Amino acid sequence: MKHNNTRGRASAQASFTLVGSLLLLTPPAVAADALTTDSSEDLDTVQVTANRIPQLQNDVLASTDVITRDEIDRLQANSLVDLLQSRNGIEVARSGPMGSQTSLFMRGTESDHTLILVNGQRVANSADGLAHFEFLPLAAVERVEIVRGPRASVYGADAIGGVINLITRGGSEVGQHAEVTLRAGSDGTFRQNAQFSSVEDDTRLSANLHHDESDGFSARDTGSEDDGYEATGAELRLGQDFGQQATLSLGVANTETDYDYDDCYDSSFSASEDCHGEGSQMVLDASLLTHLNPNWDMTVSVARTRDEYENTEAGSDAGRVASTRNEVGLRHDFYTDLGTLSLGVDHREESLDADGPYFTAEGYSVDSRYATGVYGSWHLQQQRHHVTTSLRYDDDNRYGHQMTGGSSYAYDLTAAQQLGASYSSAFKAPNLIDLYSPYGSGNPDLDAETSTTTELFWRLQQHHWHLGLNAFQTDIDNLISYEGVDFSPINIDRSRIRGVELSSGWQGEALSVNLAMTWQDPEDRDTGEQLKRRAQRFARLDADYALDDWSFGATLRGSASRSDTDADTYTDTRTAGYGVVDLRTSWQVMPNVKLSAKLDNIFDREYQLVNGYNTQGRYVEGGVTFFF
């Protein structure tokens, strides 16, 4: 089932042209209305990810999005992939159904150049440095905070393209509340979720249970059997205020997954579809915020993440990898007439326990590492002037030390308009597979990948309308590429990504419309070719309308063609662009009962995100939610 065909290209081009036409129509109306309306309620949205301190989103001198629980429910997204796909600067490529290998490209950077956090804690696997999306269930998420652009001077390694922070659900309303959601869909899909919260005086307790299962579809376009998926998880959080002096937060989350996939091999190295994996991830976190005086806060945090994967291919053991990460941090925030000053230190230790039939010797020659970072940031607002600057020093016992920094300046042209610029550096630490691969191809002499990003931005935000324009250039050096002897990793490649992001939206009493569109040029500077699996244009349009107890919505997402590698011949190829339309509706039958349904890919478009791998065809799902 190949999709580099004329019909596929034509349909994709038509859909993408529709997005572009809507884009051309929207901004003038936005600007005209914005100049005649009052300040926006959206200015009160608090964002904590960009600088690790609570800030009004409009005061953050970076390109950000905050996706709330209400939006997640309204969109009826099944996964983080569905929620993020084609938002500004974000492309997600999944090799088949849920549970399949997933890559996220933010602003054209590599899939391991985006730092994924859960409640501010890293969740990437210590072996390959990638966050595994099957362990990130949306049912447990209260909000998603997205920061585009480098944040290494705040978080350290891996935040070249940006940061995505998943903040899990907690109690907010006084009293006891519960909700239960039951959903069923195509391909033998069933989802169940139960959420409970209790808020009394200074104590907040919440719990979440979730289970997803699906028969799925064949991952490979040449496959003959469905690849199913099942995930079960639970989260528990406790918050306690000690008067006005301190706040304690504790959390534990665990997810177990089973998944099928294609493209594995039996003992004679013949291709097989009998590929199965099991995984688990546990995240423990705790933090204590202490108000030492009205102008001085101190935060102490600790976290532990453990994940494990075990694969079976053609009935034989294919290996097991378990990784553990322990983190501790200390930060002081000082609030003065000259702005907010933050000083912090964090320490991280990682270890692996792995074995497999294809490992050389006993596996990883080095199976642990540790890193310590010291950082500071300063945020100042004086009349129309906004300044943010940060500096960080990291020391890793396996590859050495790194210094990163960033500065941003913005000027308020009017009460509604802001113009600004920023310059930041970042780096990506080699992972343990790069350094000490158990397959005999590691290179312990690798340097960290480094980058610099320059950005200009303009934004306009008023009562109903918002409009933003960001132009950026990111240069990455010392990219780790598997081009050495026996395909061992070496530092060789250089990339330059130039891009423009446009966001626009309307939020009225009944109608909400949000448009995101990205133009980019992700170029391999050594070859002059487009970086693989990155489109030069992609967009997303979400529109929803509420009528009494009913709501109706639609999403149009489209992408231009991408450079790729043929899954069968391993030669260079291109994967066709696509345009997909999703519909949704919900009905609040009574105060404690809500029905919802959706129809994804209503025209049953055949398209691919990764060459040779299928995506979801037309899909229908419905469900009921009970509130107690």
C-alpha positions as CSV (number, residue, x, y, z in Angstrom):
1,M,0.0,0.0,0.0
2,K,2.2,2.8,-1.2
3,H,1.0,6.4,-1.0
4,N,3.4,8.4,-3.2
5,N,0.6,8.5,-5.8
6,T,-0.9,11.3,-7.8
7,R,-4.3,11.0,-6.1
8,G,-2.7,11.2,-2.7
9,R,-0.6,14.2,-3.6
10,A,-3.5,16.0,-5.1
11,S,-5.8,15.5,-2.1
12,A,-3.1,16.6,0.3
13,Q,-2.4,19.7,-1.8
14,A,-6.1,20.6,-1.9
15,S,-6.4,20.2,1.9
16,F,-3.3,22.2,2.5
17,T,-4.4,24.9,0.2
18,L,-7.7,25.1,2.2
19,V,-5.7,25.7,5.4
20,G,-3.6,28.4,3.6
21,S,-6.7,30.1,2.3
22,L,-8.2,30.2,5.8
23,L,-4.9,31.6,7.1
24,L,-4.9,34.4,4.6
25,L,-8.5,35.4,5.5
26,T,-8.0,35.3,9.3
27,P,-5.2,37.8,10.3
28,P,-6.9,41.1,9.0
29,A,-10.0,40.2,10.9
30,V,-8.0,39.4,13.9
31,A,-6.1,42.7,13.9
32,A,-9.2,44.8,13.2
33,D,-11.1,43.3,16.1
34,A,-8.2,43.2,18.5
35,L,-7.7,47.0,18.3
36,T,-11.2,47.6,19.5
37,T,-11.5,45.2,22.4
38,D,-10.5,45.0,26.0
39,S,-7.7,43.1,27.7
40,S,-8.0,39.4,27.3
41,E,-8.8,36.9,30.1
42,D,-6.2,34.7,28.5
43,L,-3.5,37.0,29.9
44,D,-4.2,35.4,33.3
45,T,-3.1,31.9,32.1
46,V,-0.3,30.8,34.3
47,Q,2.7,28.9,32.8
48,V,5.4,27.3,34.9
49,T,7.5,25.4,32.4
50,A,9.4,28.1,30.5
51,N,11.5,29.3,33.5
52,R,10.6,26.8,36.3
53,I,8.6,29.6,38.1
54,P,4.9,30.6,37.8
55,Q,4.5,33.3,35.3
56,L,1.6,34.8,33.4
57,Q,1.8,33.3,29.9
58,N,1.9,36.8,28.4
59,D,5.0,37.6,30.5
60,V,7.0,34.6,29.1
61,L,9.4,35.7,26.4
62,A,9.1,32.5,24.5
63,S,6.7,30.8,22.1
64,T,4.3,28.8,24.3
65,D,1.0,26.9,24.3
66,V,-1.0,25.7,27.3
67,I,-3.5,22.9,26.5
68,T,-6.0,22.6,29.4
69,R,-8.1,19.6,30.5
70,D,-11.2,21.2,29.0
71,E,-9.5,21.3,25.6
72,I,-8.3,17.7,25.9
73,D,-11.9,16.6,26.6
74,R,-13.4,18.8,23.9
75,L,-11.0,17.4,21.2
76,Q,-11.5,13.8,22.5
77,A,-7.9,13.1,21.8
78,N,-6.9,9.5,22.3
79,S,-3.2,10.0,22.8
80,L,-0.5,12.7,23.1
81,V,0.3,12.1,19.5
82,D,-3.3,13.1,18.4
83,L,-3.2,16.1,20.7
84,L,0.1,17.5,19.5
85,Q,0.1,16.6,15.8
86,S,0.6,19.7,13.5
87,R,0.5,22.3,16.3
88,N,2.9,25.2,15.8
89,G,6.4,23.8,15.2
90,I,5.5,20.2,16.1
91,E,5.4,17.1,13.9
92,V,4.8,13.6,15.3
93,A,5.7,10.5,13.3
94,R,4.4,7.1,14.6
95,S,5.3,3.8,12.9
96,G,1.9,2.2,13.1
97,P,-0.9,2.1,15.7
98,M,-0.7,3.1,19.3
99,G,2.3,1.6,21.1
100,S,4.5,1.8,18.0
101,Q,7.8,3.7,17.9
102,T,7.1,7.4,18.0
103,S,9.3,10.4,17.1
104,L,8.5,14.1,17.8
105,F,10.2,16.8,15.8
106,M,9.9,20.3,17.3
107,R,11.0,23.1,15.1
108,G,12.7,20.6,12.8
109,T,15.1,19.3,15.4
110,E,15.8,15.7,16.1
111,S,13.4,13.5,18.0
112,D,15.7,13.5,21.1
113,H,16.1,17.2,21.0
114,T,12.8,17.9,22.8
115,L,12.8,17.5,26.6
116,I,9.6,15.6,27.8
117,L,8.7,16.2,31.4
118,V,5.9,14.9,33.7
119,N,5.3,17.3,36.6
120,G,8.6,18.9,35.8
121,Q,10.6,15.6,35.9
122,R,12.4,13.9,33.0
123,V,10.9,10.7,31.7
124,A,13.2,9.8,28.8
125,N,14.7,6.4,28.8
126,S,18.3,6.4,30.0
127,A,19.5,4.1,27.2
128,D,18.3,5.8,24.1
129,G,17.4,9.2,25.5
130,L,13.8,9.1,24.1
131,A,10.5,9.5,25.8
132,H,8.2,6.6,25.1
133,F,4.7,8.0,24.4
134,E,2.9,4.8,25.3
135,F,3.7,5.7,29.0
136,L,2.1,9.1,28.7
137,P,-1.7,8.6,29.0
138,L,-3.8,11.6,28.4
139,A,-6.5,10.4,30.9
140,A,-4.1,11.4,33.7
141,V,-3.1,14.8,32.3
142,E,-4.6,18.1,33.6
143,R,-2.7,20.3,31.3
144,V,0.1,20.3,28.7
145,E,2.6,23.1,28.6
146,I,4.7,23.6,25.4
147,V,7.7,25.8,25.2
148,R,9.3,26.1,21.7
149,G,12.9,27.0,21.4
150,P,16.0,26.1,23.6
151,R,15.6,25.9,27.4
152,A,19.0,24.2,28.1
153,S,20.1,27.2,30.3
154,V,17.1,26.3,32.6
155,Y,16.9,22.5,32.3
156,G,20.3,21.4,31.0
157,A,20.8,18.7,28.3
158,D,18.3,17.8,25.6
159,A,16.2,20.9,25.3
160,I,17.4,22.1,21.9
161,G,14.0,22.2,20.2
162,G,11.9,22.9,23.2
163,V,10.2,21.4,26.3
164,I,6.8,19.6,26.7
165,N,5.6,19.3,30.3
166,L,2.7,17.1,31.2
167,I,1.1,18.2,34.5
168,T,-1.1,15.4,35.9
169,R,-4.6,15.8,37.3
170,G,-5.1,17.0,40.9
171,G,-7.9,18.2,43.1
172,S,-8.9,21.9,42.8
173,E,-12.6,22.1,43.8
174,V,-13.5,21.9,47.4
175,G,-15.2,18.7,48.5
176,Q,-15.3,15.2,46.9
177,H,-15.7,14.8,43.2
178,A,-15.4,11.8,40.8
179,E,-15.9,11.1,37.2
180,V,-16.0,7.8,35.2
181,T,-15.6,7.7,31.4
182,L,-16.4,4.6,29.3
183,R,-15.6,4.7,25.5
184,A,-15.6,2.2,22.6
185,G,-14.5,2.6,19.1
186,S,-13.4,1.0,15.8
187,D,-10.8,-1.8,15.7
188,G,-12.0,-3.3,18.9
189,T,-11.0,-0.2,20.9
190,F,-12.2,0.2,24.5
191,R,-11.2,2.9,27.0
192,Q,-12.1,3.2,30.7
193,N,-11.0,6.0,33.1
194,A,-12.0,6.9,36.7
195,Q,-10.9,10.1,38.4
196,F,-11.4,11.0,42.0
197,S,-10.4,14.1,44.0
198,S,-10.9,15.3,47.5
199,V,-10.1,18.9,48.7
200,E,-10.7,19.7,52.4
201,D,-9.1,22.6,54.2
202,D,-5.3,22.5,53.3
203,T,-5.3,18.9,52.0
204,R,-5.7,17.8,48.4
205,L,-5.9,14.2,47.3
206,S,-6.5,12.8,43.8
207,A,-6.4,9.4,42.1
208,N,-6.8,8.3,38.5
209,L,-7.2,4.8,37.0
210,H,-7.2,4.2,33.3
211,H,-7.2,1.3,30.9
212,D,-6.9,1.3,27.1
213,E,-7.0,-1.6,24.7
214,S,-7.3,-2.0,20.9
215,D,-6.9,-4.7,18.3
216,G,-5.2,-2.0,16.2
217,F,-4.2,-2.4,12.6
218,S,-1.1,-3.7,10.8
219,A,1.9,-1.5,11.5
220,R,3.6,-2.2,8.1
221,D,1.8,-1.6,4.8
222,T,2.9,-5.1,3.8
223,G,1.7,-6.7,7.0
224,S,-1.0,-9.4,7.2
225,E,-2.2,-9.1,10.8
226,D,-3.3,-6.5,13.2
227,D,-0.9,-5.1,15.8
228,G,-2.8,-4.6,19.1
229,Y,-2.1,-2.5,22.1
230,E,-3.1,-2.5,25.8
231,A,-2.2,-0.1,28.6
232,T,-3.2,0.0,32.3
233,G,-2.2,2.7,34.7
234,A,-2.8,4.5,38.0
235,E,-1.8,7.8,39.5
236,L,-2.1,9.1,43.0
237,R,-1.2,12.7,44.2
238,L,-1.3,14.3,47.6
239,G,-0.9,18.0,48.3
240,Q,-0.7,19.6,51.8
241,D,-0.5,23.3,52.7
242,F,1.1,24.1,56.0
243,G,-0.6,27.4,56.7
244,Q,1.0,30.2,54.6
245,Q,4.5,28.9,55.1
246,A,4.9,25.8,52.9
247,T,3.3,23.4,50.5
248,L,4.2,19.7,50.1
249,S,3.4,17.8,46.9
250,L,3.8,14.0,46.5
251,G,3.0,11.8,43.5
252,V,3.3,8.3,42.2
253,A,2.3,7.0,38.8
254,N,2.6,3.6,37.2
255,T,1.8,2.4,33.6
256,E,2.0,-1.2,32.2
257,T,1.8,-1.7,28.5
258,D,1.6,-4.7,26.0
259,Y,2.0,-4.0,22.3
260,D,2.6,-5.7,19.0
261,Y,4.8,-4.4,16.2
262,D,6.2,-5.4,12.8
263,D,9.7,-5.6,11.3
264,C,11.5,-8.1,13.6
265,Y,13.5,-11.2,12.8
266,D,13.7,-14.8,13.9
267,S,16.9,-16.7,14.8
268,S,17.8,-17.2,11.1
269,F,17.3,-13.4,10.5
270,S,14.2,-14.0,8.4
271,A,11.6,-11.2,8.6
272,S,8.7,-11.9,11.0
273,E,5.5,-10.2,12.0
274,D,5.4,-12.1,15.4
275,C,6.8,-9.2,17.3
276,H,5.6,-8.4,20.9
277,G,6.7,-6.1,23.7
278,E,5.9,-5.4,27.3
279,G,6.8,-2.3,29.2
280,S,6.3,-0.6,32.5
281,Q,7.1,2.8,33.9
282,M,6.9,4.2,37.5
283,V,7.4,7.8,38.3
284,L,7.8,9.0,42.0
285,D,8.1,12.8,42.7
286,A,8.0,15.0,45.7
287,S,8.5,18.7,46.2
288,L,8.4,21.1,49.2
289,L,7.9,24.8,48.5
290,T,8.8,27.0,51.5
291,H,8.1,30.7,51.8
292,L,11.1,31.9,53.8
293,N,9.8,35.5,53.8
294,P,7.5,37.5,51.5
295,N,10.3,38.0,48.9
296,W,12.1,34.6,49.2
297,D,10.9,31.1,48.2
298,M,12.8,27.9,48.4
299,T,11.9,24.7,46.6
300,V,13.4,21.3,47.2
301,S,12.4,18.4,44.8
302,V,13.3,14.8,44.5
303,A,12.2,12.3,41.8
304,R,12.7,8.7,40.7
305,T,11.8,7.2,37.4
306,R,12.1,3.6,36.4
307,D,11.1,2.0,33.1
308,E,11.5,-1.5,31.7
309,Y,11.0,-3.0,28.2
310,E,11.1,-6.6,27.2
311,N,10.6,-7.9,23.7
312,T,9.8,-11.2,22.1
313,E,10.5,-11.8,18.4
314,A,9.4,-14.9,16.5
315,G,8.8,-16.6,19.9
316,S,12.3,-16.0,21.2
317,D,13.7,-13.6,23.8
318,A,14.9,-10.4,22.1
319,G,16.3,-8.6,25.1
320,R,15.4,-6.5,28.2
321,V,16.4,-3.0,29.2
322,A,15.6,-1.4,32.5
323,S,16.7,2.1,33.3
324,T,16.5,4.1,36.6
325,R,16.9,7.8,37.1
326,N,17.2,9.6,40.4
327,E,17.0,13.4,40.6
328,V,17.3,16.0,43.3
329,G,17.0,19.8,43.0
330,L,17.2,22.9,45.1
331,R,16.1,26.3,43.9
332,H,15.8,29.8,45.5
333,D,13.5,32.5,44.0
334,F,14.0,36.1,45.1
335,Y,11.3,38.7,44.3
336,T,12.7,42.2,44.3
337,D,12.1,45.7,42.8
338,L,14.7,44.8,40.2
339,G,12.9,41.7,39.1
340,T,12.9,38.0,40.0
341,L,16.2,36.2,40.5
342,S,16.3,32.4,40.5
343,L,19.3,30.4,41.6
344,G,19.3,26.6,41.6
345,V,21.3,23.4,41.5
346,D,20.2,19.9,40.4
347,H,21.8,16.5,40.3
348,R,20.9,13.5,38.2
349,E,22.0,9.9,38.3
350,E,21.1,7.2,35.7
351,S,21.7,3.5,35.6
352,L,20.9,0.6,33.3
353,D,20.2,-3.1,33.8
354,A,20.1,-4.8,30.4
355,D,20.6,-8.2,28.7
356,G,19.9,-9.6,25.3
357,P,20.9,-12.4,22.9
358,Y,22.5,-9.9,20.5
359,F,24.6,-8.1,23.1
360,T,28.4,-8.3,22.9
361,A,30.1,-9.5,26.1
362,E,28.0,-8.6,29.1
363,G,26.1,-5.8,27.6
364,Y,26.8,-2.1,28.3
365,S,30.5,-1.7,29.1
366,V,29.4,1.3,31.3
367,D,25.9,1.3,32.6
368,S,25.7,4.4,34.7
369,R,26.3,8.1,34.6
370,Y,25.7,11.2,36.7
371,A,25.4,15.0,36.0
372,T,25.2,18.1,38.1
373,G,24.0,21.5,36.9
374,V,24.1,25.0,38.5
375,Y,21.9,27.7,37.0
376,G,20.5,31.2,37.5
377,S,18.0,33.3,35.8
378,W,16.7,36.9,36.0
379,H,13.4,38.3,34.9
380,L,12.7,42.0,34.8
381,Q,9.7,44.1,33.8
382,Q,10.0,47.9,33.8
383,Q,7.1,49.8,32.3
384,R,7.1,48.6,28.6
385,H,10.4,46.7,28.8
386,H,10.8,43.0,29.5
387,V,14.1,41.2,30.0
388,T,14.9,37.6,30.7
389,T,18.4,36.2,30.9
390,S,19.8,32.8,32.1
391,L,23.0,31.0,32.5
392,R,23.8,27.3,33.4
393,Y,26.8,25.1,33.9
394,D,26.5,21.3,33.5
395,D,29.1,18.7,34.4
396,D,28.6,15.1,33.2
397,N,31.0,12.4,34.3
398,R,30.8,10.7,30.8
399,Y,31.3,13.5,28.3
400,G,32.5,16.5,30.3
401,H,31.1,20.0,31.0
402,Q,28.9,22.4,29.0
403,M,28.0,26.1,29.5
404,T,24.7,27.4,28.0
405,G,22.9,30.7,28.2
406,G,20.1,32.7,26.8
407,S,18.7,36.3,26.7
408,S,15.3,37.7,25.6
409,Y,14.0,41.2,25.3
410,A,10.5,42.5,24.5
411,Y,9.0,45.9,24.2
412,D,5.2,46.6,24.6
413,L,4.3,48.6,21.5
414,T,0.8,49.1,22.9
415,A,-1.2,47.5,25.7
416,A,-2.1,44.7,23.3
417,Q,1.1,44.4,21.1
418,Q,4.6,43.2,21.9
419,L,7.7,42.9,19.8
420,G,10.8,41.0,21.0
421,A,13.9,39.0,20.2
422,S,16.0,36.2,21.9
423,Y,19.2,34.4,21.5
424,S,19.9,31.0,23.2
425,S,22.4,28.2,23.2
426,A,21.6,24.5,24.0
427,F,23.1,21.0,23.9
428,K,22.2,17.4,23.6
429,A,24.2,14.9,25.7
430,P,25.1,11.6,24.0
431,N,23.0,8.8,25.4
432,L,24.4,5.5,26.8
433,I,23.7,3.6,23.5
434,D,25.7,6.3,21.7
435,L,28.6,6.0,24.1
436,Y,28.6,2.3,25.2
437,S,26.3,0.4,22.9
438,P,26.0,-3.3,23.8
439,Y,25.9,-4.2,20.1
440,G,29.6,-3.2,19.8
441,S,29.1,0.1,18.0
442,G,29.5,2.7,20.9
443,N,31.9,5.6,20.9
444,P,32.9,6.9,24.3
445,D,34.7,9.9,22.7
446,L,31.6,11.6,21.4
447,D,31.1,15.3,22.1
448,A,27.7,16.8,23.0
449,E,25.6,18.2,20.2
450,T,25.4,22.0,20.5
451,S,23.1,24.6,19.0
452,T,22.4,28.3,18.9
453,T,18.9,29.8,18.2
454,T,18.0,33.4,17.2
455,E,14.3,34.3,17.3
456,L,12.2,37.4,16.5
457,F,8.6,37.5,17.6
458,W,5.5,39.8,17.5
459,R,2.2,39.1,19.3
460,L,-1.1,40.7,19.6
461,Q,-3.7,39.6,22.2
462,Q,-7.0,41.0,23.1
463,H,-10.4,40.0,24.5
464,H,-11.4,37.6,21.8
465,W,-8.6,37.5,19.3
466,H,-5.0,36.5,19.5
467,L,-2.3,36.6,16.8
468,G,1.4,35.7,17.0
469,L,4.3,35.5,14.6
470,N,7.7,33.9,15.4
471,A,10.7,33.7,13.1
472,F,13.6,31.6,14.1
473,Q,16.9,30.1,13.0
474,T,18.6,27.2,14.8
475,D,22.1,26.0,13.9
476,I,23.2,22.6,15.3
477,D,26.8,21.3,15.3
478,N,28.4,18.0,16.2
479,L,25.2,16.1,15.4
480,I,25.7,12.4,16.3
481,S,25.5,10.3,13.1
482,Y,25.9,6.6,12.7
483,E,28.3,6.9,9.8
484,G,31.6,5.7,11.3
485,V,33.3,2.3,11.0
486,D,30.7,-0.5,11.3
487,F,28.1,2.3,11.6
488,S,29.5,3.5,14.9
489,P,28.4,7.0,16.0
490,I,30.6,10.0,15.3
491,N,30.2,13.7,15.5
492,I,29.9,14.9,11.9
493,D,26.6,16.5,10.8
494,R,25.5,20.1,10.8
495,S,21.9,21.2,10.5
496,R,20.3,24.6,10.0
497,I,16.6,25.1,10.5
498,R,14.9,28.3,9.6
499,G,11.2,28.8,10.2
500,V,8.2,31.0,10.7
501,E,5.3,30.1,12.9
502,L,1.9,31.8,12.8
503,S,-0.8,31.3,15.4
504,S,-4.2,32.9,15.4
505,G,-7.5,32.4,17.2
506,W,-10.9,33.6,18.3
507,Q,-12.5,32.8,21.7
508,G,-16.1,33.8,21.9
509,E,-19.0,32.7,24.1
510,A,-20.1,30.0,21.7
511,L,-17.4,29.8,19.0
512,S,-13.7,29.1,19.3
513,V,-11.3,28.9,16.4
514,N,-7.5,28.2,16.6
515,L,-5.2,28.1,13.7
516,A,-1.5,27.1,13.7
517,M,0.7,27.2,10.7
518,T,4.4,26.5,10.3
519,W,6.8,27.2,7.4
520,Q,10.3,25.8,7.9
521,D,13.5,24.8,6.0
522,P,15.1,22.0,7.9
523,E,18.4,21.5,6.1
524,D,21.3,19.1,6.5
525,R,24.2,21.6,5.9
526,D,26.6,18.8,4.8
527,T,24.4,17.5,2.0
528,G,22.0,20.4,1.3
529,E,19.1,18.0,1.6
530,Q,15.9,18.4,3.6
531,L,16.1,16.6,7.0
532,K,14.1,13.4,6.9
533,R,10.5,13.2,8.1
534,R,10.2,17.0,8.4
535,A,7.8,18.8,6.2
536,Q,8.5,22.3,5.0
537,R,4.8,23.3,5.6
538,F,2.2,22.0,8.0
539,A,-0.9,23.4,9.7
540,R,-3.8,22.7,12.0
541,L,-7.2,24.3,12.3
542,D,-9.5,23.6,15.3
543,A,-13.0,25.0,15.4
544,D,-15.7,24.3,18.0
545,Y,-19.2,25.7,18.6
546,A,-21.3,25.3,21.7
547,L,-25.1,25.5,21.5
548,D,-26.9,25.1,24.9
549,D,-26.0,21.6,26.0
550,W,-24.5,20.6,22.6
551,S,-21.1,21.2,21.2
552,F,-19.8,20.5,17.7
553,G,-16.2,20.6,16.5
554,A,-13.9,19.9,13.6
555,T,-10.1,19.7,13.1
556,L,-8.3,20.0,9.8
557,R,-4.6,19.0,9.8
558,G,-2.3,18.9,6.8
559,S,1.3,18.5,5.9
560,A,3.4,18.9,2.8
561,S,5.6,16.0,1.6
562,R,8.6,14.8,3.6
563,S,12.0,13.3,2.8
564,D,12.3,9.7,4.1
565,T,14.0,6.4,3.8
566,D,12.2,3.6,1.9
567,A,11.3,0.9,4.5
568,D,12.0,-1.9,2.1
569,T,15.1,-0.8,0.0
570,Y,16.6,1.7,2.5
571,T,17.1,4.2,-0.3
572,D,16.1,7.8,-0.1
573,T,12.5,8.6,-1.0
574,R,9.7,11.1,-0.3
575,T,6.5,10.5,1.6
576,A,3.5,12.3,0.2
577,G,1.7,15.1,2.0
578,Y,-1.7,14.7,3.4
579,G,-4.8,16.4,4.7
580,V,-7.2,14.9,7.3
581,V,-10.5,16.1,8.7
582,D,-11.9,15.0,12.1
583,L,-15.4,15.7,13.5
584,R,-16.6,15.6,17.1
585,T,-19.7,16.3,19.1
586,S,-20.9,16.1,22.7
587,W,-24.2,16.4,24.6
588,Q,-24.6,17.3,28.3
589,V,-27.7,15.1,28.8
590,M,-28.0,16.1,32.4
591,P,-25.7,17.7,35.0
592,N,-24.0,14.4,35.8
593,V,-24.1,12.6,32.4
594,K,-22.3,13.6,29.2
595,L,-22.3,11.8,25.9
596,S,-19.6,12.3,23.3
597,A,-18.6,10.9,19.9
598,K,-16.1,11.6,17.2
599,L,-15.3,10.6,13.6
600,D,-11.6,10.8,12.7
601,N,-10.3,10.9,9.2
602,I,-13.8,11.2,7.9
603,F,-12.8,10.8,4.2
604,D,-10.7,7.7,5.0
605,R,-7.5,9.2,3.5
606,E,-4.7,6.8,3.0
607,Y,-1.5,8.5,4.1
608,Q,1.8,7.8,5.9
609,L,3.8,9.6,8.6
610,V,6.7,7.1,8.2
611,N,7.4,5.5,4.8
612,G,6.1,1.9,4.7
613,Y,4.0,2.2,7.9
614,N,0.2,2.6,8.1
615,T,-1.8,5.2,9.9
616,Q,-5.4,5.1,11.2
617,G,-8.1,5.1,8.5
618,R,-11.6,6.2,9.2
619,Y,-12.3,5.8,12.9
620,V,-15.4,6.2,15.0
621,E,-15.6,6.3,18.8
622,G,-18.2,7.2,21.3
623,G,-18.6,7.3,25.1
624,V,-20.3,8.4,28.2
625,T,-19.0,10.3,31.2
626,F,-20.6,10.2,34.7
627,F,-19.9,13.0,37.2
628,F,-20.4,12.4,40.9
